[in-house]
């Protein structure tokens, strides 16, 4: 099956080249990646605290469905208030950091 891996690699390179050539696609990909990374960090922070979504529900005041959608579902954009409740329940705070560049 080495041919399949090579083909997937070529397709990935073609897709990346297309994204790099189109500013709108590049911006959309960057936004998607940033949101994906945020969601991964939220799940990691909850798991490092050894909490289930149900336990976080009790601490944050957010319902478990909201927590699940916040962690997994890219279809919603949480309010700042919701994000702060989630983070504060885990002992984090929301901060603004200037990006180099």
N, C-alpha and C positions, 0 to 999 in steps of 0.2 A: 503493500500500500504506500510506498514512498511517493508515488506520483500524485496521490491525493494531497499529501502534506505540501509538496512543491506547488501544486495548483492553488491550494489555499493561501500559501505565501504570496504567490503572484497576484491573486485577487486582492489580498490585503494591501499589497504595494500599489495596485491600480487604484483602489479606493482612497488610499492616503494621498496619492498624487492628485486625484480629482479634488479631494478636500483642500489640499494645499493650493490648488489653482483657482479656487473660487472663494473669494472673501466671505460671502454669506455662509457657505458651507463650513468654512474654517471657524467662523464665529459660533455657529450652532454647535459644532463638535466641541469647541472649548467650553461652552456653557453646559453641554451635556456632561462632559467629563468633570467639571467643577461640582455639579450637582450630585453626580454619582459618587465622587470622593467624599462629599459632605455626608451623604447617607451612610457610606461605609464607616466613617468616623463616628457617627451617632450610634450605630449598632455596636461598634467596638467599645465605645465608652460605656454603654449599658452592660455589655457582657463582662467588661473588666470590673464593673461594680457588682457582678454576680447577681444581676436582677433579670427577671423575666419581664416581658411587656406588661403582664398583669400586676406585678409588684411595682413597676414604674408608674402604672396607672394610679395606684394608691398614694405614691409619693408626689406625683406631679399634678394630680387633679385632671389630667388628660385621660380620655377614655382609651381603652386598649385598641380600638379600631383606629383612632387618630394616630396613636403611636405606631401601629403597623403601617399605616399609609405614609407616615412621615419617614419611616425607615426604608420602605420598599417601593412604594408607588410613586413613580415619577410624574404622575398626572396632576398632582396637587402642589401648590407652592404654599408652604406654611406661613402664617403670619409671624411677625417678629415675636409677638406675645406667646404664641404656641411654642416656637423654638426656644424661647427663654425659659418657659416652664419645664420643658424637657431637660434642658441643660442644667438649670438650677437644681432640679431634683437629683441630678447626678453629681452635684458639687462643682459644676462648671459655670462660667459666665460668658456671655457673648461679648466679643471685643472686635474692634476695627483695627486692621493692621495694613499699613501701606505696603504695596507690592513693589519690589525693586523693578526698575525699568523705566 
